[in-house]
Structure formats: C-alpha cells, structure tokens
Amino acid sequence: IRIYSGSSNTELASEVAKYLGKPELSPIMRKRFSDGEIYVRLEESVRGCSVFLLQSTCYPANDHLIELLLMIDACRRAHASQVTAVLPYYGYARADRLVDPDTKRREALASKLVANMICEAGADRVIVMDIHSPQTCGFFDIPLDHIFASPCLVEYLLKNCPSDMVVVAPDVGGVARARAFAKQLNDAPLAIIDKRREQHNIAKVLNLIGDVRGRTAVLVDDMIDTGGTIAEAAKSLRENGAKRVFAVATHAVFSGAAIERLSSGVFEEVIVTNTIQVPKEKRFPQLRIVNVA
Ligand code: R5P
C-alpha cells in the first residue's frame, strides 16, 4: 500500500502511517503556480498499488479539495489498482439538504456536489470521520466507511473529567450524537439546548431542556467552527447552574472569532481531535487535542 498526504494535515497522515508500521509517508510533490493553480506529482510508481490519500478539506476548503481531486486523478492515471480517499474532515458537509423550498430557494447542494467530484475524479472508496450528517454518506455511489472519534474522546473524558457529568447536545440536530456519548460515559444524564440560527454563522440559545445544576456539563458537537454555538450554549449552562463546562468536538475548524470565544474562560477544557491540523497560533491554554490515528 501507499499512503499520501495532501497539504492539509501531514501530522495526522504521519501518525496514521506510523500506526500502520510505515516509517514515512509516500513521497509527493505539491506546489502552487504563480497564478494560484495547484500542482501535484507522485514521486514513485503506484502501478498496481492500493493507494490511500489523506486530506481534510478545510482551511482553505477549496484549495484542499482541488488538491485531493488532483491527487486522485494522478493515482488513477498512474495505474493504481485501488484509490481510497480518506477525509478525516469533510468540508461543505453542512450544505447537506434542500431546506424549506419557500424560504431558501436556489441553494446549491454542495455536500452532494463534492461527493460527485470525488467519485468523478476516480476514487474507488472513501473513508470519512464523524461527518456532519449521515445522509451525506448516501451521496456517494462508491463504497464508503464512516468512522467515529468517540472512542478516543470518551477515553479522554473518562480519564480527565469529573464523574458528575451531564452530556449536553448544543442543538436538536446533535441529540443522537450526544445520547451515544452519554451511553459510553457510563449512562450519564442528557440535556438538550434549543438553538436557532437565523443567519449563517450566528447561533442563539432559546431554551435548555434538562437539569445541569451543580454538575459538570459536557457539550458534545461534531465541529467547532466560529465557536458561536458552543459559547452561547456554555453561557446558558452557567446561567442554569452548571458547576463547570467542558466542550468536546471532533473537528476543530476554528474560524472567525472562535479562539477569543473558546479561550474566554467559560470552558474548563476544549477537547478536539486532530482531524484538522490546528496551527500553533490557534492553540490556547484550555485546548486539548486527542489523536485519532
Ligand atoms: C451545526 O449543526 C453543527 O453541528 C455545529 O454546531 C456548528 O456547525 C458549529 O458552528 P459554529 O461553531 O460556527 O457555531
């Protein structure tokens, strides 16, 4: 087998290679032309090989997506026997449905379009981790494995969090995920936040369902992007008597005002995984990064 990394997350790709007993990633040249176009070249033969291409399509999402597509194409044209696209973080996953046709007309179904592009470029199989909504898996017409970070996150929480936990879903869409976490955390109780998003990237808490008074609240989400959802939720949990608040999410997108919101002192710890490589300047004292490799 050959394991190649795109430029988004070479740290995780190296961890995966190490776990599989490969001392190094397969060599690839990735560069950018002066006009911004992207160039990739595999630096050894892949003829007859099963090739794994690891790329988190974010930060910047578009460049990393194109780079992945070019890598798939290069493998195909170089006679790889099987090409597996491994997307620890799948960008555009939130554009996953054609919502209320009366209020939101003429939107693109970006998540499906990205799936089409990956298939069309020539991938044989796809591996994704904690994708925003499971229906995206059905957008692919090739075999797909959906894997989960929860065993690694639960292991961290059981070792490092007080046992008086109440697991909190930061919105109704996250209830199934939070419930599954609560089960793994020795059947911890569950609370649910009723969140509304009237504009893109602006979250507002309306109600808290459940009792968090005097307990350690553990907010569980698939991703932290601008940090608005989790910060608003934490405020409401404190107002409702939570003793301390932990935030847990698989994907550390960390855009916009995320770092100010997350490091403001509201959170005891913010626990994420390394599906997205967090740059040094975005690492703050309460941040913990769990390795999923
Ligand atoms: C929403 O449904 C997602 O699960 C996350 O809660 C959301 O995308 C986080 O975004 P932000 O951090 O910008 O509020």
Boltz pocket constraint, residues with backbone or C-beta under 6 A from the ligand:
constraints:
  - pocket:
      binder: B
      contacts: [[A, 94], [A, 170], [A, 171], [A, 173], [A, 174], [A, 201], [A, 203], [A, 221], [A, 222], [A, 223], [A, 224], [A, 225], [A, 226], [A, 227], [A, 228], [A, 229], [A, 230]]
      max_distance: 6.0
